[in-house]
Amino acid sequence: MKKFKEVAGNNTSDLSEMNRSAIVRILQQKEICSRAEVAKMMGLTQASITKLVGALIDMGIVSEVGIVKGNGNRRSIGLRLNAEKNLVIGVKFSRHVFAIGVFDISGKLYTQQETEYSLNDFAEDVIASMKEQIHKLLKKYKNVVAIGLAVPGPYLRGEGRIAMVTRMPNWRTVNFIDEFKHEFDKPVFIEQDANAGALAEWWFGNHDRPLNSLAYFLIGEGVGSGIVDHDRLLLGNLGIASEVGHISIDYKGPVCECGNRGCLELYCSTMALLKKAEKDLPELFEKPYENRAEACARIFDAARAGNKKAIKLVNEIAEYLGFGCVTLINAYDPEIIVIGDSIAQGDELLLPTIKKIVEERTLKAISSNVRIEISKLKIDPTLYGAAAIATDRVLRKPSEYLTLNKD
């Protein structure tokens, strides 16, 4: 007899929690909203919304904020999310630095700190330093409800480890789930950095709503993408559904550490840009630079100043980014592609070429319905994304995670 997979159903308590989550997320986006507005957006009766909101107020998650004007100038009681009572810690782990920040669930930053380390440092020492800093922040900020950790991809979510990080082979044996699941008295949620960036743009990017799908195109030391489709991350079987950085754009190209040839990451990451720039524009690097973001900024500044070699190099990078956007469009059909991380400093130098490539290589009926933008987030998108990881998870189950801070 054929066996079928078990399918979870929804009981009344599940449905109530889903509706409470929807209300909380509306307030996270709208800041202040009346019960009537919430009812209209959710398609529920005002009686149902009143009951759900009452429960959220009793939990201390939502509060009333006086009178606001509604439709037809009707006066209604406003509702707001008690974001300041519910903080999250975001942790960004990358190849040369880890960063830790404290945010509230509306995206407000309270503090952040960065720690540089060498690729030669022992992984256990780096992780021990990370844990120590988080413990100190938990002592200082009592209202933290969850911790989000963003790690480089491809990250195997079920196994808790990174399958491959360029030039960091020793980190492949580190199990992040085992390292963090019992370390704190707060839940820790882990995602790859591109997925984290996608959630940051989804929650905190102030993109026009309603929005059904968003692709975040991360171009830093690595290249990746994260896809949010109808309010959910697209993950795939292992959690690596959108590893666009390891799609081959030249099957006879150089060998990548992943085993493929001609991967996109080899052509438009910060490492690829700096490798070419140090050969063609050595004068830009006569003075040492603190980090790769600063080095990339020098190249873009030179292009803006009219340096022909810098302009040529930037245009080449923009072409490869265009090829990446074409892949994202054909594979995932997003409404908007947001380009972020270090290469995004190129902004207006990159976009014309990227859009030109997309127009040339996709059907007009498709390309005309996709917006391509540079991220406008002022905070490091991966660190912000780490906070968004935690925010996304706790807002999906507000009764489970947000009730501890009622007082």
N, C-alpha and C positions, 0 to 999 in steps of 0.2 A: 504494500500500500504506500502511495506517495505521501511523504511527510511535508507539512507546510510549516513555514516559519511562524512563530507566535507573533501576533499583532496586538500591540497594546491599545486598549480602548480608553475612552474618556468617561470618568464618572462625574458626578455633580461637583465634587470638590476640585477635580482637575479643571473643569470648565470655569469655575469661579476664580481659580488661580490664574488661568489664562486671561480672563477679563480684567482682573486686578492688574496683571502685568501690562495689558494694553493701556489701561488708564495711566499707570505710572510712566510708561514710555511716552504717552501723549504729553504729559506734564513736563517730562524731561525736555521735550522739543519745544513746547509752547510757553513754558515758564508759568504763566497764569492763565487759567481757563475756567469757564463756568461749567456747572453740571450739564446744562442744556447743550453747550458746545461739544462736550465729551460724548453725550448721548447721540448727537447728530453724526459725529465722526465714526462712532462705533456701530451705529445702526441699532441701538438698543433703546428700550423705553426709559424715560426719566426715572420711573420707579425703580427699575433694575439698577441704574447708575447710582441713585441715591443710596441704595443698600450696599453696593460695592464700595462707594466712596466712604460711607460710614465705617466700614470695616477697616479701610486704610487709615482713616483718621484715628480710630481706636488703637491701631498698631503704632501710631506716631510717624507714619511714612508720609502722610499728606496733612496739610493744615489749611484752614480757611483764612483768607486775607482781606476780608471786607467786601465792599460792593464794587462790581465792574459792570460796564455797559455791555449788553448782549444785543441780539438781533432786534431791530425795531426800537432801539434805545431802551429796551427793557433792562431793568436793574437786577443783577444776579449776584450771588455770593461767589467770589473768586476762590479758586483752589490753587495751591502751589505744592510742589514737591519739597520735602525737607532735605534738600541735597546736602546742606552743611552738617547734618547729623549723620550722614552716611558717606564715609570716606573710603577710597580705595588706594592701594599702593601699586604703582606701575613699575615694572623692572624691565629694562632693555638690556639684553646681552648681545654683544656683537664681537667682531674679531679683535678689536683692540681696546674696547672700553665697555664697561657696563654703567648704566645710569639708573637711578632710582628716584621716583617722584611721588608725592602725595597729592591726590586730587579728590574733589568730591564728585558725586555721580552726575552733576551737571557739566563736568569738564573743567571746573575751576582749579587752577594749579596753586598749591600752598607752598611747596618747597621741592627742590630737586638738587641732585648732586651727581657728579660723574667721577668714575675711578678708572684710570688707564692701567693697562697691564700689558705684559709682553707675551707674544706667542710662545715664548720659552718657559713662561711661568707654569707651575703645576696646576692642573685644573682644580684639584681639591683645595688649593690655597685661594684661588680666585673665588670659588664658590663659598668658602668659609668667610671671606671678607664680605661677600654679598649678603650672606645670612646675618652676619654681625650688624651690618648697617640697617637691615630690615628690622631686626629686633629692637634697635635703638629707636627707630621711627615708631614702632608699635607702642613703645613705652611713652613716647611723647604725644602721639595722636591716639586717643582712646576710642574714637568712633570709627576706626577702620573696620570694614565688614568683609573685605576680600582683597586678595593680591592677584595681579595679573603679570605674567612673565612672557615676554616676546623673545623668541630665539630664532637664529637663522634657519632657513629651510634648505633642503627638504627635511621637515621634521615629521617623524613617524609617531603620530599621536598615540596610537595604541601601545607602542613600545616605550615611549618617553625619551627617545634619543634622536639626535640629528644624524640623518643618513650620510650626509657629506657637507662639510664646510671647507671652502677653498682655503688651502694652506693651514688648516687646523685639524690634521688627522687624529691627534690625541684626544680630541673632544668627542669623537664618535662613540666612545665607550661610556660616556657619562649618561646616566639615566636621570633625567630631570624630575620625573615623577617620584622616583625613590628618594631623591635628594630633598624634595620639598614637601611631600604630602604629610609628613608627621612633624615637620620642623616648627610650625607655628600653630596657634590656636585659631587661625583663620583659614578658610579654604584658599587654595592656590590653583589658578587656572592658567594653562600653558597653551600658547599658539605660536605658529611661525610668524616671523616679522611682517611678511607681506599681508597675511590675514589680519594681523593686528593693525596695520596701516589702513586696511580697508574698513575695519570697524571704527577707527578714529575718524575717518572721513564720513562714514555713515552717521555716527552719533554726534560728532562735533564740527563737521565741515561746513555747516550752514548752506548745504546745497538745496536748490529749489525742491519743495515737496508738492505733491506726492512723488516719490521716486521709487521705482520698482527694482532697478538693478544698477550696481556700481562696480567698476573695476579699478582697483588701485594698482598702479604700475610702479613698483619700487625699483629705483635705479641708484644703488649705492655701491658698496664693495661687492655685493652680489646683485643679481637681477632676479626679480620674482614678481608675482602678482597675487592679489587676493580678490575674490569675487563675493559680493553680497547680492543675493538674489531674493527678492520678496522677503526681506528682513532676516535672511538666514545666510550664514557663510556657506559657500559651496566647498565641500571638503573632499569628496571622493572616497575611495575604499580605505586608503591609508592616511588621508589628510593632506595629500599633496596634489590636489586636483588641478591647480593652476600654476605649476612650476614652469612658467613660460621661459625662464632664464636658461633652461636646458632643452629647449626646442632648437633643433639644428637649422641654421640658415645657410649652411654650406657643408654638404655631406663629405666634402673632401678637405674641409678646413682643419685647423689645429685640433689636437686631442684635448678634450676637457677632462678634469679630474673625475667627472661622473662616468667616463668611459665612452661618451658620445664624441662626435667630431663637429666642429663649427658651431658650438652652442652660442646663442645670443649673448650670454654673459661675457663671452670672450671678446666681444666687440664694442659694448657700450657701458660696461661697468666703470666705476671710478678707477679701478686698477688698469683697465684697458685704456681709458683716456689719459691717465698719467704716464703710462708706459710710452705712449706715442708722443705726448707733450715733452717728456724729459729728453727724448731723442731729437724732436724737431724744434723745440723751444727751450733749450737749456738755460737761456738767460733768465727765464721766469723763476728758476729754482736755485739761483745763486745764493739766496738767503734761505735758511731752513724754514720749513713750515711745521706748524703744531699738529695738524691732522690733515686727512685727505680732503675734507670739505674746504679747508682754507686753500689747499693746492688747486682744487677745481675752480674756486673763486678767482684765482689769479688768471687762469686760462680764459674764463668768461670775461673778466675785466679787460684782458688784452684784446679779445675779439671786439668788445664794445668800443675800444680805443682805436680800432681800425687795423690791428695787426693781421696781415693777410694769412699768415700761417695758422694763427689761432682761429680765424674765421673758417678756414678750410677744415680744420680739425673739428670744430664745433658742428659744421654742416654734415660731416661724415657721421658723427655721433647721432645727430638728429635723424639722419636717414635710417640708421639701425633702430632707433626708437620708433620710427614710423613703421618699420617692418614688424616690430613687436606689437604695435597697436593694431595692425592689420590682423595679426594672429588672434589677439584678444577679441576683436570684433567678430571674426568668422567663427571662433570657438565658443564664445560666451554671450554674444549679442547684448552688450551692456548699453544702458542709456547714456552713461558718462564714464570716461576714462580719466582718472586723476593721476598725474605723474608726480611722484614725490621722492624724497631723500636727496642726497648730495647733488646729483646731476640736475635736479629741479632748479638750482640756482641759475641755470641758463635761461630759464623762463622765455622771454620774448625772442631770444636768439634761436631757440629750438622749435617753438610752436609752428611757424610758417612752413618749415620743411617737413615736420611731422605730418601736418594736415595735408600738405601736397602729396606726400607718399600715400596716405590713406585714401585720398580722392582718386589717385591714379590706379590703386590696386584693389579697390572694393567697388561693388555696385553702388551707383549714385543713390538708389532708393534706400540703401543701407547706411552709407557714410553720411548722408544728409540728416540722419536721425540719431547720430552719435555726437555728443559733446566731448571735446578733448581739452582738458585744462591742466594747469600746473597747480599743485596743492598750495592753498593759502594759509595753511595752519602755521602759526607762529612758534609752536612748541615742536620739538623733535617728534616727527610723526610716528616713529616706532615706539618711543617712550609714551607718547599720548595713546598710541594703539594698545600698549600694555595695560594702561588704565581703562581703555575701552573694552578690552577683553573681560576684565573683572566687572565693569559696569554692565556690559551686555548680559553676562551670566546672572548677576544678582537681580537685574530688572526683569528677567524672565521668571524668576521665582521670588517675588518681593516678600511674601509671607515667610519664606524660609530664611532669607538673608538679611532683611531690613528691619526686622522686629526687635533686634537686640538693642537698638538705640532710641527707644521710645522716650526715655527720661531726658 
